[in-house]
Amino acid sequence: MISVELSRRFKKIVREAGRQAEVSATLKLVVEGFGNPHMHSGLSIRKLGKHLYECRTGLAWRLIFEANKGILSFDFAGHHDEVQNYLRGKR
């Protein structure tokens, strides 16, 4: 079973954007389908780096997470430009 960790930053971003229901539904789908490459494309999961991934809640909003053994750690959410700025800071 895969567990999910949500950072304070992630929770704050989601709460301030008012997207709790949308994100909750997406997290459930990601947990159910992560590790099954055939489901990744349907869930819009895309690998960004060694352990870094993104998934989409809709056309415009993305969730960034790290995948380690048995744990998916969600740290950031936002639109394309916000995600790009976040990723520049991580590299």
Secondary structure, 3 states (H helix, E strand, C coil): CCEEEECHHHHHHHHHHCCHHHHHHHHHHHHHHCCCHHHHHHHCCEECCCCEEEEECCCCCEEEEEEECCEEEEEEEECHHHHHHHHHHHC
